Amino acid sequence: MPFAKTGGLGDVVAGLSKALRRLGHDARVLIPLYSFIDRAKYGIKPIGTACVHMGAGIEHWVGVHQTLLDDEVPIWFLDFDAYFGRPGIYDGPLGHHMDNAFRFGFLSKAALQICKDFQYIPHIMHAHDWPTAILPAFLKTWDRILSPLSNTASVLTIHNIGYQGKYDANVMPYLGLGVEHFTSEKFEDFGKTNLLKGGIWFADALTTVSPTHAKEILGPIGGQGLAMYLNNRSADLFGILNGADYSRWNPATDPLIPEKFSPTDLTGKAACKTALQRRFHLEERPDLPVFGIVSRFAHQKGFNLLREALPPALNNMLMQCVILGNGDADTENFVHWLTAAHPGRVGSHIGYSDDLSHLIEAGSDFFLMPSLYEPCGLNQIYSLKYATLPVVRATGGLDDSVANYSESTGTGTGFKFMEPDGLALYWCIGWAVSTWFDRPHHITRLRQQAMAQNFDWATSARQYVAVYQHALRKKRSITA
C-alpha cells in the first residue's frame, strides 16, 4: 500500500485487493487518512461525511475521501484529525500512541458505518491483525437485527501474533461492548483487554499467512498465549501463503533498478550489483558475494542471531553485506558499528527507502532472513524473483516458500537452517559462501530455479475466496 505502511501488511492488502478485483469481486479498502499522506500526489478527494456512534453515547463526525489504487481498487480514507492527524501510524516521536485501542476501535466501527451510509453492503468484511480485530465483534453485536450488514460475515487474518493489542480494560465502554464480553473466552486477558483474542472469538473464519504458521500458532510457543483459543477455532483456521505483486516486484519491468534482467538474460543483475556496491560504498568486486538485509529491526527478525553470526562471518569469509532498516535502538547501534568496523565490506542505511529496497533485492547475491518466527515474509519471495538466493531459518512462510539447496543434485532455491542460534546462522552463511566459490554452476542453477517460482496473488486470492465462502456458510450466531 503506497499510502501508508510499516511492514508487509500494506503490501498484502494492496496485492490481495487487486487480485480479488481481477477475479470479478468488488473489493474495497478503508484506511485512516494519516496526516503524512500526500492527498495531491495520490488524487485523494472528499466524497462525503459520516457520523460514527461509539459507546457511552459518544459520536464522531468524520470525512470520507477516496482514490484508486493503481487505477483498480477504490480506497476509502477515514478523515479524523484527532486520531490520525499525528506523526506515525502506531508510534510517534514519543513512542507508542497510548490511545491506539481507541483509535483503531474507532476505525473498525467507522468501517461499518461508512458501508451503511454509502450503501456498499459487502458479503465479507476482512479484518487484519489486532488494529481491526474488533470489527467482527461489532458485526455480531451492533444493530445486528435491523442492520443491512446482518448477513455480512467476517474473516480475520493474523499477520503477526506477537502483536495482540493489549490495553487497559477501561477501553471497553468507549468501544460500546458490555461486561458480558469482558470474559476469559473473549476480550479479557489477565485483567486487560486483548483485541486480537476477542477477534478470534467473534470472526466467522480465521486465516494466517502461511500453512506452516497456521500449525505453529496452535502450539504453546507459536500461539504466544492464544493457542488454546485458536485450537477451539481450528476448524475455521486456514493458512494461505502471501502472494507477491509482480507488477511492482519483477526485475524484467522494475523501474527502480538501474538495469532490468530476466531468467534468460541475467546481464542486468551484474550491473545492479555494481550499482549497489557503489551506492553503499563497497569495494566494486563482482567476485565477492553480497548479502542483503531489508528489515524492521525487531527481535522477531533474528537480529540477535545476526549480532552473533555477522562479525565472525565477515572476519573469516570473503563476503560483503548491505543492510537497510530501522527500529530497535540497540540494533541500529550494532549496524552503525558493523559498518564502521568493516569499511568497503559493509554498507547500511538506517530508515526505509522503497528505491533502496528494490536495489538491494536486485543487486545482492544472497538475502538474509534469520527470523525467530516469520508468519510469511515477503522479501524472500521478492528475492527469488530477483535471483537473490534467500538464506533463511526454516520457520513459517520461510519454510513454505524456500526449497533447501541440495549439494548432490543442485536443486533448491535457497539455504535453510533450523536452530534459532547464531552458530547455525554462521554455518549457513558459510554454506552459501562456499557454494558461491566452489560450486558456481550450482549458483547459476539455483538462480534459474528461484526465478521460475511463481507466487502470484491470483493463486492466493482464489484460496481467500474459498475462505470467504466458508465464512458465509459457517457464519456463527453469537448473541450479544
N, C-alpha and C positions, 0 to 999 in steps of 0.2 A: 504494500500500500504506500504510494509515494507521498501521501499527505502527512502521515504521522505513523511512526513505528519505533519500537525499542528492540525488537528481535524478529524471529521468524514468523510470528503470528501475523504480522502485517502482510508478509508475502503469501501466507497460506490463504487468508481471506480474499486477497486480490485474485490469486490464481484459481481458487475454487469457484468464486462467484462468476468469473469469466467462463470457466468450463461449464458451469451449470447453464448459463445462458446459451452457450453454443449447443447444448443438448435440448434446448427449447423451453427451459424453465425461467420464470420471471424472478430472478434473484436480484435482491437489492441489499445495500449495506447501509447501516446507520453508525456514525461515529461522532464524537464531540467535535465541535468547531474550535479547536485549540487556538490560542492567540497567535501562535507561531506559524499557522498555516497561511500561506500566501493566497488570498482569495483571488486576486487578479491573475496570478500565474496559472491557476487551475480553473479559471472561469466559474467560480462559485457564486451563485446568485440566490437571493432570497426568494422563497416560494410561498411563505405563509407563517402563521404562528399557531401555537397550541398551548393549552393550559394543562399542566401535569399535576395531578392530585396525589400528594404523598400522605403519610399518616398524620394523625393528630390535627387534621383539618388544614394542613399546610398546602398552599397552591403556589406553583411557579409558572409564570408565563415565559415561553421560550420562542425563539425564532427558529425557523426551519429553512435550510438552504440546500441547494442541490448542484451537482455537476455530474459528468460522466467519466468513468474510469476507462481510459483507452477507447473512448467512443463506444463502449459496450455496456458498462454496468452503471445504473443510477446509484449515486452515492448521496445519501441524505446526511446533512450535518446539523447537529443539535447546538444551537447558539444560546449559551447561558454563561455569561461572563463571570458570575460569582463563583462558579465551579471550574470553568475551563479557560478563563482568561488569565492564566498564570503560567510561568515557565514550567516546562517539563510535562510529562504525562502522569507518571506515578510519583515522581520526585521533583523537588525544586532545589534551589541553591542551599536551602537549609535542611535538606534531606527529605524523607518520606512525608508526603502530604497527609496530615493526621486525620483529615476528613474524607479519605478515599472511599470508605464504606458509604458515606452519604452521597458522594459524587457519582459513584458508579451504580449504586442502587437507584439513584435518580435517573441515570442514563437508561437503565433497564425498564423502569416504569414509563419513561418518556417514549421508548420504542413502541410500547403497546398503544399509548395514547395517539401517537403520530399515525400509526397504522389505521386506527379507527377514524381519526379526523380526516385523513387523506384517502379514505376508502380503499386502502390496499390491505386486503384480508388474506394473509398467506396461509397455506396449508401447514407450513413448518416455520417455527422461529428457532434459528440456530444460534445458540449462545456459545461463547468461547471463554474458558478459564474463569477464575474467580470474579473478575470485574462484572461479568454479566450472568454469573451462575444463579443469581436470584430471579432472573427472568422466568424460568419455569415455575417457580413458586407463585409469582404474580399471575401467570396464566391460570393456575389452578385455584387461586383464592380471590381474585379481584373481579367483581362484576361478572362472575362466571356464567350465570344462567342467562342474563339478558345481553351479554356482550356478543358482538359479531365475531369475536375471536374464540367463542366457546368450543368450536370444532378444530381449533389450531393446536397442533401437537408441538412438542419441544424436543430438541436434541442439544445436549451439552457436550462439547468437545473439551477434553482435558489435555492441554498442550504441555503443561509443566505442573505436576502435582506438588512440587516443592513450594509453590506459592498458592496458599489456600484462602487468603482474605480473612484473617482472624482479627476481630475488632471487639471493642467493649460491647457488652450487652445492651448498653443504652442506645444503640443504633436501631433496635427493633421497633420502637414506637414511630420513629420517623419513616421507616420502611413500611409501616402500616401492617405489620404482622403481629398477631396476638401472642399471648404467652403460651397458647397451645402448640405453637410452632417452635418454641424455645425448649426443645427436648433433646435428649441424647441421640435420638434417631434422626433428628432433623438438623437444626442450626446450632444447638448448644454444644460447646466443646470446652470442657474444663472451665465453665463459667463465662466463656467468651462466645461471641457469635462467629461461626465459621461459615462463610458464604458458599464456598465450594461444597462443603459437606451437605448443606441444605439443598444445593442444586442437584447433587447426586440422588437425594431422596425424591425430588419432585420431577425431574426430567423424564420424559417418556422413553428416551433412548440415550445412551452414553457412548461416546467414542473417545479413543485416544489415537495418537498419530503414528502408530506402527503396530503390527501384530505382536512382535516380541514384547513391546512395552505394555500391551494390554494384559499379557500374562504376568509381567513383572509387578504391576501395581496391585495384583491380587495377593502378593506376598507381604510379609511384615516389614521388610526393608523397602521395597519399591512402593508400597502403599502409603508410607510416611504418615501412619496414624489412621488412614482411611480404608485399609484393606478389608476390614470386616464389613463396612458399608458397601464397598464395591463388590464384594463377594455376594452380598444379598441381592445385588442387581446384575450378577454375572450373565444372566440370560439376555440382558438388554445392553451388554457392553461389547463393543466392536473395535478392533484395531485396524485402522486404514492408514497405510503409508502415505505421507505427504507427497504431492506431486511437485514438479518443477515447472516454472513458467518459462518455457523455452523461447518465448517471444522476447524475453529480457536476458536470458542466460543461454546464449548459443554463440560459440566463437565464430561461426560462419557468418553471423549477422550483427554481432555486438558492436555498437558504435562507440563504446567506451574503451576499446583496446586499440593499441597502435596499428596492429595488422591482424586481419582475420585469418582463420585457418579452419580446416575440416579434416575428417578422418582420412581422406585421400591426399591431402596436402598439408603437412604439418610445418611447412616452412615459416609461416607466420608466428608459430609458437616460439621459435628461436628468437624472432625479433621482439616478441613480447617479453621474453626473459631478459634480453639485453636492456630493454626499456625499464623493466622492473629493477634490475641491478643499478642502473643509472639513477633512477628516481630515489632509491633508498641508500645511495652512496656505497654500494657494494663493489667489490672488485668485479670487473666485467669479464668473467670467466665462464664460457659455455660448458667447460668440462666439469664444473662443480655443481652438485645437485642443490637446488634451492628448496627449502621447506617453508611453506607459507602458513600463517595463522591469521584468521579473521574471526574475532570472537568477543563476546562480552567477557570482561574479566570477573568471573564469578567462580566460586568454589566448585559448583557443579561441573564446570567445563574442564576440570582436571589441571588447573594451574599449579596446584601443589605437586603434581607429578612432573610438570614441565620444569618447576624450580629444581627438582632433584635430577632430572634427566638432561636438560639442555646444556648446563655448564660443562659436565664431563663429555658430553657428545661433541660439543664444539672444540674441546681441548684434544680429543682423541680421534676425531673423524674429519675427513675433508668434506665440508658442507657449509652452506650459508643458510640464514634464516631471516624471514621478514615477518613482522608482527603488526597487526592493525587491531585496535580495540581500546576500550576503556572500562572503568568500573572500580573494582576494589583497589583502594589506595596502595596497599602493600604490593599488589601485583603490578600496578603502574610503576612503583619504585623499582621492582625487580626488573621490569622491561627496560627502564632507563639505565639501570646498572649493567644489564646484559649487553645493551647496545654500546655503552661506553667501554666495556671490557673487551669487546671484540670488534674494533673498527674495521670496516671493509668486509666483515663477515656477517654482521647482524645489523639490520635496519628496522626502525619502528616508527609508528605514528600513533600517538595517543589521541583517540577520538574516533569518529566514524566518518567514512567517506565512501559513497557509492562508487565513485570513479576508481578509488584505490582498491576497493574490494574486487572489482572486475579485473583490474590489472594484476592483482595477486593471484587470482584464480587462473588467469591466462598465462602468466609468466613463471609461476612456480612449477617445480617438478613433482613435489610431494606436498600433501596438505595434512597438517597435524590436527587431530581431534581426539584427545585422550580423555574424553568425558567420563566422570564417575557414573553418571546416568545421562541418557540422551533419549527423550521420548521419540524423536525422529531425527532432527537435524536436517538442514538443507544444504549446508556448504559442502558436505561430502557428495551430495547429488550433483551440485553445480560442478564440483571438481572433476567428477567422472566425465562430464560432457566436454570439459576443457583439457582432457588428457593429463590431468594433475592427479597423481595416484594418492588416494587417501591412506593415511596411517592412523588407525582408529582403535579404540578399545571396543571389544565385542559386546556391546550393550544396546538395548532398544533398537531404534531405527538404524543405527550404525551397523549393527549386526545384520539387519534385514537387507540393507542396500549395498553392502560391500562384500564381494566374494574374495576370500583369502587366497593369496598367491601360493601356488604350488611350484616349488623349485624343480620337481621332477618332470612336470608337464608344461610349465609356463602359463598355466591357466590362472584366472583370477582377475580382480580389478583393483586390488589394494592389499594392504598389510594390516593384520589384526593381532592384538594381544589381549589376554584375558584378565590378568590380575590387576587391580587398581593400585599399582605401586610404581614408583619412579624407575626402579631397576627393570621392570618388564617393559616400560616405555623406552628406556635406553636401548635395550637389546632389539626392540622392534625398529627403532630408528637405524640402528646398526645393520639390521637385516635389509632395510631399504637401501642404505648407502652401499652395502656390499653388492646388492643386485645391480645398482647403478654402474659400478665399476667392473664387476666380474661377469655379469650376465646382461650386457646391454641389449642383446637380441630379445631378452625377455621383457625389458623395459618397453621396447617397441611393441611387442605383442600385448602387454598389459594395457598400454595406452589405446591400442586399437579396440581391445575388448571393453575398456572403460567407456570409450566414446560411443560404442554400439548400444550401451544401456539406454533404456527409454523409460523415464518416469514422468511422462506427460500427464498433466492434470486430468485429461479426459478419462483415463482409467480409474483414477481415484474418485472423480466426480460420479461415475456410474456406481461405485460402491457406496458413496454417500446417498445417492438416490435410493438404493436398496434399504439403507438405514432409515431414511425418511419414511419409506413405505412401512417398515417395521414399526416405527413410532406411531404412525397413524392407525395401524392395526392394534397395536398394544395399548394405545392411549389409556393410561390408568385413570381410574376415578378416585381421586384423593379428595376427600371432603375437607372443607375448611375447618 
